[in-house]
Amino acid sequence: MGLIRTDEFRQDAVRIALTSGLTRKQVADDPGVGMWTLNKWITAHRDTNVVSQEDLDLAQENERLRREIRILKEESEILD
């Protein structure tokens, strides 16, 4: 039988998966849970307040900035 995780643990994993900018595989691998399990937790907590709208907005802004930085680095490499 698998290890039973607390609801707090599951909520933390969901919060990290949705706001960290890491891939779901990276989030799942760190504590040793499966991708299927993490996705199930995300689905179960999707309509709860595990992640505030402010946190989601910040995560989206961080992702936009990461893309912009990646593009700028690529352009800089082309110009060098």
ZIJONOR-V678513 format. One record per pair of residues at least 24 apart in sequence whose ideal C-beta (glycine too) atoms are under 7 Angstrom apart, sorted by the first residue. I is the first residue (numbers start at 1). GAP is how many residues later the second one is. Records with the same first field share a line. If there is no record, write none. Layout:
I=GAP ; GAP
This chain:
10=31
11=34 ; 39
13=25 ; 28
14=27 ; 28 ; 31 ; 36
15=35 ; 36
17=25
18=33 ; 38 ; 41
19=32 ; 36 ; 37 ; 40
21=38 ; 41 ; 42 ; 45
